[in-house]
């Protein structure tokens, strides 16, 4: 298995102390963590995209450009690029530029995003989100794989003999399709023979297993070799202690305060927005959160692997209120005590 570190660049006050870093300091923290991830042997570093809520990730290309300048080998991912609200021409240009700067280390994860407010912000009808997603992604594919593109669609002006520049570094970057709740993304990924990145962040395992099973079924139905289906999975946060008891003692107040802080009452009852694992004990027992001793976390990841057969596991260390030193300690423990065991027990040839 491969491992990626994801930051959504959250910018909410600390749930216990109320401390809030300046935006400049928060960006510096994210860029430094990417460098740490490379040094510790993680395979990829991902930056999300949010245009609503307490986040600073509205311009992931800029942040990933800074990361590219500070690193040499770690792959650069998005998590997710909200292609449904963006102009595919601009996406093609911006990310091809980043791919050139990073010398081919870029891969996109696209999705419709996990915030309800960004469609209105860009003057788009949220009821058309899946139509927007499909049309814009399929245009992006053509812009990256063809030159002299003629195109006409519903959501932007036609194109005539268009070649976006720069071209990607070494052919079109791989595009993963992020899915948290909907079969629309799994269907689009399967149709084009693309990999799937399931959120695996809030809901119980069965919900994500359903998405992955649908993806694999449709992937084969579209005529693709089942052996080529790639799957990645997220997680709802990472907290490591020497034992389960110590994890509860050390992190219970922090975890549960963050859950209360991030609750979205206007989206209550809507899948994928509010975690049902509101206590740390519930999260350890049944949630996708990776909380506990190294062996507990190994067992949980391998338990998901038995169900998902995923190639890539994403972790997050800056989403629950850990200080910068605690984030680094957590990354190091994961890299030294957890990743080697999981790599051995769940092999993959992704990125080999």
Steps between C-alpha positions, in 0.01 A plus 500: 500500500604858432437791737399861443471789746204733439438853623176688442675802655235538766499840669268477798595605854650224711197321646634519857718812519345721233845567353501581130814516289533778247438391141872550421604276791242239404630484144857474629393208721342316206803547276736387778288191561528407133878513529481286814279248322757461222787464748310231693433295189135573426413447136279804439382829647154636422334839541122536494285767341228681692322824421275514805538436871805540724766407244785670315516256210330704230818504286661154520713558190681784676562295815609193305734720295670602825512134603651404165779752556579349843492133397653276234336156506168496685199488268264798510126430516187707539222403734277592322519731200142627481481472122122552495536869590815573298578582136665190349728718287634670812534166680694358206734800492556537875561137577714439191715790618526339843578165338787660309638667814477168686646309201211259467420439867140626479180293518151649531218379720179658371161523665204726554628601843377460856370852564148596401572870441740510211253452214314819593833682545584429137147567374424136423194287562580234760219284360712465183817403688540157338435634149760769567744243632471267202514760227791691651704190575453358153614829348805504730591149379495617139700815572776293661508221242428684175614809315283715274185414697160589354232479768149620578305442820245646737697674773767709323553660158607272213866439420650499152843354421611547861830378641561593863851590608714391661446136419534259793855388580481143369148436376175560681528460879299218656159618620329332795129550567418589858176363641354544846136401455393487137508235231529773235874537561558126505311468171704774334826345620397156376388634162842647427707227664626743764585424865263568790586690820237435764478750787473235774483788747163527671261215425515135611704256293197351324418830327844524340513127422181553296664776295809290432299190407296707254817644351660160448180356351456788257872515417481147363161563336655783296749249364804588710728233645400458868870473589540864392246635752678710761348609830617744767340567838507792739467505875328726748814603688806339660580494873767260628573402861670204665166337582129545444459619859774760457342615173170559677666675793717721280259588221140455620436864586674622184327258263151559637544879508604495134197288410270753672678791333474355150133393526290650220142527627361604159628170359388279786377167367673543163756225445865598481495829691479426874669204665276264698806402708467781751697346786858383474399155620250471212762622254752242617247218495321561171605819326748550217714713731841347569524540878679278750820304531714424194370142497138616516558731206677226303206268565248763393678584175540131416133446586408764245742342255319167529180678395633761258821346359631853472843602371533834676415610855465870580558637849448843653688639800384863504124459512435428868691778674847353547784748548777508243737291722220249559435479126866422436507241780189335354643489147826354626330230707279407207799482264709291738249279683199461272588553133765225472262234632212605275727525196611142559151361563324694221737519201424706190677589179352853492777746408753224460 
